[in-house]
Amino acid sequence: MTDGAPTRTIGFREHAQRRALAGEVHARPYEALEAPVRASRLALVHATPDEERAHLGRLLVTHGAEPPGTGANYFIRDLGGFRLRWERHGEFSTYTFVRDDPFEVPFHGSALDLVPADWLETLPGQLMTGVHVAVAKTLPYDLGPLFDGNALVGAKVLWGGGEAWTDFRLHADGFGRFILRDIALTPGQTGRVVQRLLEIETYRMMALLAFPLARSATAEISRIDGELSGIVTQLADPAIKQNDRELLETLTRLAAEAERLDAATSFRLSAAKAYYAIVQQRIGELREERIPGLQTIAEFTDRRLGPAMKTCESVSDRQLLLARRVSRAGDLLRTRVDIALEEKNRDLLKSMNRRAELQLRLQETVEGLSVVAISYYLLGLIGYLAKGLKAAGLPVDYDLAGLVGLPVVAGAVWLGVRRLRRALTGKDGE
């Protein structure tokens, strides 16, 4: 066959996710754009998926377009004068509006002007990013007025095929601004550059969500760390009298506070790290070359966003270190408590040994007295027997009978007591 089709189809048992995973790399393609074009993006922290799809459906129906299907997380629709691109990400959704009609002055009018204001104002979620991008072949010589006189950041992109400028500020309409000059860009390159600029601003703002949280967590970490250092100092100084129970209660409280803090911040700090990595990757994909006298986007990001991300990274590292220190302090306290407990057990065993020895001596004394007492009563019985026999006319000497019977009776009693003790304890007792 000449069309490249396979000669036969084999009926394999496919994994349930195979088709979806194979198409994932093509799920959100860039658009081919050609100057002049204007794009506006809104990034909102999530509402529920059904709420977003229902809201999108209301706009699409008024333009005669098909609403997104159940479970859809991405779509693009041409709504006449503009195109709408919707993407649902892990914790935010983006709405990108594109219009490609000619314009004379960038930012005097945007793609959002074609969208009903009441629909925009009722978008579900909380606005995090709003940015306009204008792409043109020719631009005014002085770009300052377009950015309200703010200092510009810019660079040549894609090996000089275009030039991008911004000031990374919010203007009177609450939006940031990018200008892209198309020098020798193909439609595909233009679309990729616009998408990267929009993503740089989107992910930059999402990464910065962690910064206020990191600053507030720093004070909490310092407080917990200070209390923990006090406990460790007490554990290390034998001259300080400590109440182990109070130390354990304090340490348990600090461990709970450290865990609570980690649970409250770990997701946001990890997300910031991931978002910052995406920002750096998108900037790298611009292939920047310096415009004399201007900071590049990469330099500006390193100088302004980089320190904030370093702070977030430092807080994350300090939290991990704090958790380890609390654990080590707990181990030290448990070791000390175990040693103290072993010493108490040793003293208790010594005391029990002394009591056992005294008990044994007392028992031996009682046994001796018992032998004497029993022997005394038995000798008395022998004496009565001897007197009775003598009275009966037998030649029995009472005193001689007592003398002969004493060692025999005492020995027999001693052997009997010893055998009884052996039967009761299973030991010889010597």
C-alpha positions as CSV (number, residue, x, y, z in Angstrom):
1,M,0.0,0.0,0.0
2,T,1.2,3.5,-0.7
3,D,-0.6,5.5,2.0
4,G,1.5,4.1,4.8
5,A,-1.5,2.2,6.4
6,P,-0.7,-1.1,8.1
7,T,-1.5,-4.3,6.2
8,R,-3.4,-5.8,9.1
9,T,-4.6,-4.9,12.6
10,I,-3.7,-7.1,15.5
11,G,-6.2,-7.3,18.3
12,F,-4.0,-6.7,21.4
13,R,-5.5,-6.4,24.9
14,E,-4.7,-2.7,25.5
15,H,-4.3,-1.1,28.9
16,A,-7.3,1.0,29.8
17,Q,-5.3,4.2,29.9
18,R,-3.1,3.6,26.8
19,R,-5.0,5.8,24.3
20,A,-5.5,8.6,26.7
21,L,-1.8,8.6,27.7
22,A,-0.6,8.4,24.1
23,G,-2.7,11.5,23.3
24,E,-1.7,13.4,26.4
25,V,1.4,15.0,24.6
26,H,-1.0,16.4,22.0
27,A,-3.7,17.5,24.4
28,R,-2.8,21.2,24.7
29,P,-1.1,22.2,21.5
30,Y,0.1,25.8,20.8
31,E,-1.8,27.9,18.3
32,A,-0.3,29.2,15.1
33,L,-0.5,33.0,15.2
34,E,0.5,35.7,12.8
35,A,0.9,39.4,13.5
36,P,-1.1,41.5,14.1
37,V,-2.7,39.6,17.0
38,R,-3.7,40.3,20.5
39,A,-4.1,37.8,23.3
40,S,-5.4,38.1,26.9
41,R,-5.1,35.5,29.6
42,L,-6.9,35.1,32.9
43,A,-5.7,32.5,35.4
44,L,-8.1,31.8,38.3
45,V,-7.5,29.6,41.3
46,H,-9.9,26.7,41.0
47,A,-13.6,26.5,41.4
48,T,-15.3,23.2,40.9
49,P,-15.0,21.6,37.4
50,D,-18.8,21.5,36.9
51,E,-19.1,25.1,37.8
52,E,-16.4,26.1,35.3
53,R,-17.9,24.1,32.5
54,A,-21.4,25.4,33.2
55,H,-20.1,29.0,33.1
56,L,-18.2,28.3,29.8
57,G,-21.3,26.7,28.4
58,R,-23.3,30.0,28.9
59,L,-20.8,31.9,26.8
60,L,-20.5,29.3,24.1
61,V,-24.2,28.9,23.7
62,T,-24.7,32.6,23.0
63,H,-22.2,32.2,20.1
64,G,-23.6,29.0,18.7
65,A,-20.6,27.0,19.8
66,E,-20.6,23.5,21.3
67,P,-20.1,23.5,25.1
68,P,-17.3,21.4,26.6
69,G,-18.1,17.8,27.3
70,T,-18.3,16.2,30.7
71,G,-14.8,15.5,32.0
72,A,-13.1,17.9,29.5
73,N,-10.1,19.8,30.9
74,Y,-9.1,21.6,27.7
75,F,-10.8,23.0,24.6
76,I,-10.5,25.8,22.0
77,R,-13.4,27.4,20.2
78,D,-13.7,30.0,17.5
79,L,-16.4,32.4,18.6
80,G,-16.4,34.7,15.6
81,G,-14.4,37.8,16.4
82,F,-12.2,36.0,18.9
83,R,-11.0,32.5,19.9
84,L,-11.3,31.1,23.4
85,R,-8.9,28.6,24.8
86,W,-9.7,27.0,28.2
87,E,-7.3,24.8,30.2
88,R,-7.8,23.3,33.6
89,H,-4.6,22.6,35.5
90,G,-3.9,21.1,38.9
91,E,-5.0,24.1,41.1
92,F,-5.9,26.8,38.6
93,S,-7.6,27.3,35.3
94,T,-6.7,29.6,32.4
95,Y,-8.9,31.4,29.9
96,T,-7.0,32.7,26.9
97,F,-8.8,35.1,24.4
98,V,-7.2,35.8,21.0
99,R,-8.2,38.3,18.3
100,D,-6.3,38.8,15.1
101,D,-7.8,42.0,13.7
102,P,-5.5,44.9,12.9
103,F,-4.7,47.5,15.6
104,E,-2.8,50.8,15.6
105,V,-1.8,51.2,19.3
106,P,-1.0,48.1,21.4
107,F,-3.2,47.8,24.5
108,H,-5.7,50.3,23.2
109,G,-8.3,47.6,23.2
110,S,-7.8,43.9,23.9
111,A,-9.5,40.6,23.1
112,L,-11.5,40.9,26.3
113,D,-13.4,43.8,24.8
114,L,-15.2,41.3,22.7
115,V,-16.3,39.2,25.7
116,P,-19.4,40.2,27.7
117,A,-18.4,42.1,30.9
118,D,-21.0,40.4,33.1
119,W,-19.7,36.9,32.0
120,L,-16.1,37.9,32.9
121,E,-17.1,39.4,36.2
122,T,-18.9,36.2,37.2
123,L,-16.0,33.8,36.3
124,P,-15.8,31.1,39.0
125,G,-12.6,31.1,41.1
126,Q,-10.2,33.8,42.2
127,L,-8.2,35.8,39.7
128,M,-4.5,35.3,40.1
129,T,-3.1,36.4,36.7
130,G,-4.3,38.8,34.1
131,V,-2.0,39.7,31.2
132,H,-2.3,41.1,27.7
133,V,0.1,40.3,24.8
134,A,0.2,42.3,21.6
135,V,2.1,41.0,18.5
136,A,2.9,43.4,15.7
137,K,5.3,43.8,12.8
138,T,6.1,47.4,13.5
139,L,6.0,49.2,16.9
140,P,6.4,52.8,18.0
141,Y,10.0,53.8,18.5
142,D,9.4,54.8,22.1
143,L,7.7,52.0,24.0
144,G,7.8,53.8,27.3
145,P,4.2,55.3,27.1
146,L,2.8,51.9,26.4
147,F,4.1,50.8,29.9
148,D,3.4,54.0,31.7
149,G,7.0,55.0,31.7
150,N,8.1,52.0,33.8
151,A,11.6,50.5,33.3
152,L,11.4,47.8,30.6
153,V,12.7,44.3,30.5
154,G,13.3,42.8,27.1
155,A,15.3,40.6,24.7
156,K,15.6,39.2,21.3
157,V,13.9,35.8,21.1
158,L,14.3,32.7,19.0
159,W,17.8,33.8,17.7
160,G,16.6,37.3,16.7
161,G,13.4,36.3,15.0
162,G,11.5,38.6,17.4
163,E,11.8,41.0,20.2
164,A,9.8,40.8,23.5
165,W,9.3,43.6,26.1
166,T,7.5,43.9,29.4
167,D,7.7,45.7,32.7
168,F,6.3,42.9,34.9
169,R,3.9,45.4,36.5
170,L,0.1,45.6,36.9
171,H,-1.4,48.6,35.1
172,A,-4.5,50.6,35.7
173,D,-6.7,47.9,34.3
174,G,-5.2,45.3,36.6
175,F,-3.3,43.5,33.8
176,G,0.3,42.9,33.0
177,R,1.6,43.6,29.5
178,F,3.9,42.0,26.9
179,I,4.8,43.3,23.5
180,L,6.2,40.9,20.8
181,R,7.7,42.4,17.7
182,D,7.6,39.9,14.8
183,I,10.8,40.3,12.8
184,A,11.1,37.0,11.0
185,L,8.9,34.6,13.0
186,T,6.8,31.8,11.4
187,P,3.2,31.5,12.6
188,G,4.3,28.4,14.6
189,Q,7.1,30.3,16.3
190,T,4.9,33.3,17.0
191,G,2.3,31.0,18.7
192,R,5.0,29.3,20.8
193,V,6.5,32.6,21.9
194,V,3.1,34.0,22.9
195,Q,2.2,30.8,24.8
196,R,5.6,30.9,26.6
197,L,5.2,34.6,27.6
198,L,1.7,33.9,28.9
199,E,3.0,30.8,30.9
200,I,5.9,32.7,32.3
201,E,3.6,35.3,33.9
202,T,1.0,32.6,34.9
203,Y,3.5,30.3,36.6
204,R,5.5,33.3,38.1
205,M,2.4,34.4,40.0
206,M,1.5,30.9,41.1
207,A,5.1,30.4,42.3
208,L,4.9,33.6,44.4
209,L,1.8,32.3,46.2
210,A,4.2,30.5,48.5
211,F,6.2,33.6,49.4
212,P,3.9,35.2,52.0
213,L,3.4,31.8,53.6
214,A,7.1,31.2,53.7
215,R,7.7,34.5,55.5
216,S,5.0,33.9,58.1
217,A,6.3,30.3,58.6
218,T,9.8,31.7,59.3
219,A,8.8,33.3,62.5
220,E,7.0,30.2,63.6
221,I,10.0,28.0,62.8
222,S,12.3,30.4,64.8
223,R,10.0,30.2,67.8
224,I,9.8,26.4,67.8
225,D,13.6,26.2,67.2
226,G,14.3,28.5,70.1
227,E,12.2,26.4,72.5
228,L,13.8,23.3,71.2
229,S,17.3,24.7,71.8
230,G,16.3,25.4,75.4
231,I,15.3,21.8,75.9
232,V,18.5,20.5,74.3
233,T,20.5,22.8,76.6
234,Q,18.8,21.4,79.6
235,L,19.4,17.8,78.5
236,A,23.0,18.5,77.8
237,D,23.7,20.2,81.2
238,P,23.8,17.8,84.1
239,A,23.9,20.7,86.6
240,I,20.4,21.8,85.7
241,K,17.6,20.0,87.6
242,Q,14.9,19.0,85.2
243,N,11.5,17.5,85.4
244,D,11.4,14.9,82.7
245,R,7.7,14.8,82.5
246,E,7.5,18.6,81.8
247,L,10.3,18.3,79.2
248,L,8.4,15.4,77.5
249,E,5.2,17.4,77.5
250,T,6.9,20.4,76.0
251,L,8.7,18.3,73.4
252,T,5.5,16.6,72.4
253,R,3.8,20.0,72.0
254,L,6.7,21.2,69.8
255,A,6.6,18.1,67.7
256,A,2.9,18.6,67.1
257,E,3.4,22.2,66.2
258,A,6.2,21.3,63.8
259,E,4.0,18.7,62.1
260,R,1.1,21.1,61.9
261,L,3.3,23.8,60.3
262,D,4.7,21.3,57.8
263,A,1.2,20.1,56.9
264,A,0.1,23.7,56.4
265,T,3.0,24.7,54.1
266,S,4.6,21.7,52.5
267,F,2.2,21.5,49.5
268,R,2.5,25.2,48.7
269,L,6.3,25.2,49.0
270,S,6.6,22.1,46.8
271,A,4.2,23.6,44.3
272,A,6.3,26.8,44.2
273,K,9.4,24.8,43.4
274,A,7.6,23.1,40.6
275,Y,6.2,26.3,39.2
276,Y,9.6,28.1,39.4
277,A,11.1,25.2,37.4
278,I,8.5,25.7,34.7
279,V,9.2,29.5,34.6
280,Q,12.9,28.8,34.1
281,Q,12.2,26.2,31.4
282,R,9.9,28.6,29.5
283,I,12.4,31.4,29.7
284,G,15.1,29.1,28.4
285,E,12.9,28.1,25.5
286,L,12.7,31.8,24.4
287,R,16.4,31.6,23.4
288,E,17.0,35.1,24.5
289,E,19.7,37.5,23.2
290,R,20.4,40.8,24.8
291,I,19.1,44.1,23.6
292,P,21.7,46.7,24.6
293,G,20.7,48.6,27.7
294,L,17.9,46.2,28.8
295,Q,17.8,43.4,31.3
296,T,16.7,40.1,29.7
297,I,13.7,38.3,31.1
298,A,16.0,35.7,32.5
299,E,18.1,38.2,34.4
300,F,15.1,40.0,35.8
301,T,13.5,36.7,36.9
302,D,16.8,35.6,38.6
303,R,17.1,38.9,40.4
304,R,13.5,39.4,41.5
305,L,11.8,36.0,41.5
306,G,14.9,34.0,42.4
307,P,15.4,35.4,46.0
308,A,11.7,34.8,46.8
309,M,12.1,31.2,45.6
310,K,15.3,30.8,47.6
311,T,13.4,32.0,50.7
312,C,10.7,29.3,50.1
313,E,13.4,26.7,49.5
314,S,15.2,27.7,52.7
315,V,11.9,27.5,54.7
316,S,11.2,24.1,53.4
317,D,14.8,22.9,54.3
318,R,14.4,24.5,57.8
319,Q,11.2,22.6,58.3
320,L,12.8,19.3,57.5
321,L,15.8,20.1,59.7
322,L,13.4,21.1,62.5
323,A,11.5,17.9,62.3
324,R,14.8,15.9,62.5
325,R,16.0,18.0,65.5
326,V,12.7,17.4,67.4
327,S,13.0,13.7,66.7
328,R,16.7,13.7,67.9
329,A,15.7,15.6,71.1
330,G,12.9,13.1,71.7
331,D,15.4,10.3,71.3
332,L,17.8,11.9,73.8
333,L,15.0,12.4,76.3
334,R,13.8,8.9,75.9
335,T,17.4,7.6,76.3
336,R,17.7,9.6,79.6
337,V,14.4,8.4,80.9
338,D,15.4,4.8,80.0
339,I,18.7,5.2,81.8
340,A,16.9,6.7,84.9
341,L,14.4,3.8,84.8
342,E,17.1,1.2,84.6
343,E,18.8,2.8,87.6
344,K,15.6,2.7,89.5
345,N,15.1,-0.9,88.5
346,R,18.6,-1.7,89.6
347,D,18.1,-0.1,93.0
348,L,14.7,-1.9,93.3
349,L,16.4,-5.2,92.6
350,K,19.1,-4.5,95.1
351,S,16.4,-3.6,97.7
352,M,14.5,-6.8,96.8
353,N,17.7,-8.8,97.2
354,R,18.4,-7.4,100.6
355,R,14.8,-8.1,101.6
356,A,15.2,-11.7,100.3
357,E,18.4,-12.1,102.3
358,L,16.8,-10.8,105.5
359,Q,13.8,-13.0,104.8
360,L,16.0,-16.0,104.4
361,R,17.9,-15.3,107.6
362,L,14.6,-14.8,109.4
363,Q,13.3,-18.0,107.9
364,E,16.5,-19.9,109.0
365,T,16.1,-18.3,112.5
366,V,12.5,-19.4,112.7
367,E,13.4,-22.8,111.4
368,G,16.0,-23.1,114.2
369,L,13.5,-22.0,116.8
370,S,11.0,-24.4,115.4
371,V,13.4,-27.3,115.6
372,V,14.1,-26.3,119.3
373,A,10.4,-25.9,120.1
374,I,9.4,-29.2,118.5
375,S,12.3,-31.0,120.0
376,Y,11.4,-29.6,123.4
377,Y,7.8,-30.9,123.1
378,L,8.8,-34.3,121.8
379,L,11.4,-34.7,124.6
380,G,8.6,-33.8,127.0
381,L,6.5,-36.6,125.5
382,I,9.4,-39.0,125.8
383,G,9.8,-38.0,129.4
384,Y,6.1,-38.7,130.1
385,L,6.5,-42.0,128.4
386,A,9.6,-42.9,130.5
387,K,7.8,-41.9,133.7
388,G,4.8,-44.0,132.7
389,L,7.0,-47.0,131.9
390,K,8.9,-46.6,135.2
391,A,5.6,-46.5,137.1
392,A,4.6,-49.6,135.3
393,G,7.5,-51.4,136.9
394,L,9.9,-51.3,134.1
395,P,13.5,-50.4,134.8
396,V,13.5,-47.1,132.9
397,D,15.8,-44.2,133.9
398,Y,13.9,-40.9,133.2
399,D,17.1,-38.7,132.9
400,L,18.9,-41.3,130.7
401,A,16.0,-41.5,128.4
402,G,16.0,-37.7,128.0
403,L,19.8,-37.7,127.3
404,V,19.6,-40.4,124.7
405,G,16.5,-39.0,123.1
406,L,17.7,-35.4,122.7
407,P,20.1,-35.8,119.7
408,V,17.8,-38.4,118.1
409,V,14.7,-36.2,118.4
410,A,16.6,-33.0,117.4
411,G,18.2,-34.6,114.4
412,A,14.9,-36.1,113.2
413,V,13.1,-32.8,113.6
414,W,15.8,-30.9,111.7
415,L,15.7,-33.4,108.8
416,G,11.9,-33.3,108.8
417,V,11.8,-29.4,108.6
418,R,14.4,-29.4,105.9
419,R,12.5,-32.0,103.8
420,L,9.3,-30.0,104.2
421,R,11.0,-26.8,103.0
422,R,12.4,-28.7,100.0
423,A,9.0,-30.0,99.2
424,L,7.5,-26.5,99.3
425,T,10.2,-24.5,97.4
426,G,11.9,-27.2,95.3
427,K,15.3,-26.1,96.7
428,D,17.7,-27.5,99.1
429,G,17.7,-24.2,101.0
430,E,21.4,-24.5,102.0
